[in-house]
Amino acid sequence: MCLLYKDNQRQVYAGWGRKTGEDMGSRYYVVKEQAVPEVLLKVVQAKKLIDSGKAVSVNEAAEAVGISRSSFYKYKEDIFEFHDNAQGTTITLTFQMEDEPGILSDVLKVIAEFGANILTIHQSIPINGVASLSLSVQVLETTRDISEMLETMGKHRGVRNVKILAQE
């Protein structure tokens, strides 16, 4: 699962080439679930409980997932599942695939099965049996979970890796 994380807090990066206390503005990062701090994942879980009606209050949802209400309120606007934010947008994907007949067709079928609309396809000439590919995909209201789609594509025979290059 991929999550989108909004960084809008003042950060201290004195040792990383940034000025101490530099205002980061509102930047968005697409991160794999295993890289996200546990408290943020629990905020996402609590939001799901509230949205589904399984929890009738923030207090009940926070207690169910094991976080404080203050943690929920602190992060609720800054973390959300990628698919929730992506509806109605265009996502540009890049990946490498082995140069074998049918692999691209199978990957395009995955995109169709998830209900996304392919806008553009750019493929390089294969070098050493590997082609680089860039796809622009429109995410619709009916599109299923983009994270699952990326995971399915990445596990497909002949696909080396899949990355989100941009979101518009």
N, C-alpha and C positions, 0 to 999 in steps of 0.2 A: 504494500500500500504506500502511495506517495501522499505526503501532506504538504500544504502550502503554509508557510510560516511568515507572518508579517513582522518585520523588525522596525519598530517606530520609537524605540526608546533610546536615550542617550547612552552610548557605550564608551568604555575606556579601552583603547587599543594602543597604549603607549609603546609597547614592544613590537607592534605589528606594522609600523610605518604610518599609522594614523595618529592624528592629534588626540591628546587626552580629552575626553568629554565631547568629541565631535558628534554633532547631531546627524543621525543616520537617515532622517526622513522616513519615508514609507517604502521600504524595499521588500520584495517578495522573494522567497526562496522555495524551490521545490526540493524536498528532502525525503529520503527513504525513511520509513517508519522506525527502523532500528537506530537512526541517528537523532531522533527527537526525544527530549527529556520526558521522563515518565509522567510528570505533572501535566504536561501539555497534552499527552495522549489521553489522560484521564479527563481533561476538560472537554476534549472531543467526544468522549464516551458520555459525559454528563449532558452535553448538548443534544446528543442523539436520544437519550432517555427523555429529555424534556420535549423534543420535537415529536417523538413517537407517542407521547402521552403516558409512557410507563412511569414517569415521575411527574408529579403535579407541581412541584416547586423546585427552585434552585437548591434549597436546603436538602430536600429529599434526594435529588440527583447527585449532589456533591457527596453526601453521606454514602450513597450506594456505590460510588466509585472510589471512595477513600481519599477525598481531598477536602480542603476547607472551602467555605463559601468565598472567602477573600481570594483564594487562588483562582476559583472559577471566574469571578468578576475581573480579576487582574488580567487574565489571558483570553477571555471569551471572544474578544473582537480580533485577536491576533493569531488564532489557529483555527483551521477548518480543513476538511478533507478537500483534496484537490478537485475532485469531480464537482463538488458543490459550487466552487468558484468558476469552473471552466464552462458552464453552460452558456451557449450563445457566443463562444469565442473560437478563435482559430489557434490551433496548437501546431507548431512545427517540430517534427520529430526527425532525428538523425540516427542512422544505424548502419552497421556493416553486415553484409551477408555473403555467404559463399556463392560463387558463380555456378549455380546448378539449375537446370530447368525446373520450373514450378515453384521455387521458393518464394519469389516475389508474389506470384498469384496466391499462394497460401496465406501470406502475410496480409494481402489486401482483403482476402476473405475474412480474416479475423476482424479487421476494421469494420467491414460490412456487418458482420455478426453482432458487433457491439453497437451498431446503429449510428456510427459516425459517418460523416460525408467527406470523401477524399476530394480536395481542391487542386492540389498539384503534386506531381511526382518528378523528382530529379534523381537520376542515377548516373554515377560515374562509370567510365570504362573500367572493368575489373583489372586489378593489378595483383599478380600472384594469386589469382583465384578468388579474390575478395573485392566486392563492389561496395562503394559507399552510396548511401541513399538518403534523400531528404524528402519528407512528406509533409504537406500541409493538410491538416484535418480539421474540419468544422465540427465542433461539439454541439449537438442539438439537445433539446429538452428530453428527447426520447433516448439519447445515448446512455448506454449502461456505464458502469464505473470505469473511468479512464485508467485508474491504477491497475485494475484487473486486465484491461486490454493491453497495457504496456507489458505487464508480467507475462501474459499469454504469448505475445509477440516475441519477447525475449527468450522464452523457453522453446520456441519453435525450432525444429531441425534446420540447421544452416544459418540461423541468425546469430551473429556474434555478440552484439549489444544493441540496446535501444536507449536513447536519451531524449529528453525534452530540450530542444534548442531554444524555443521562444514560445511565448503566449501573447496573443494580441487581442 
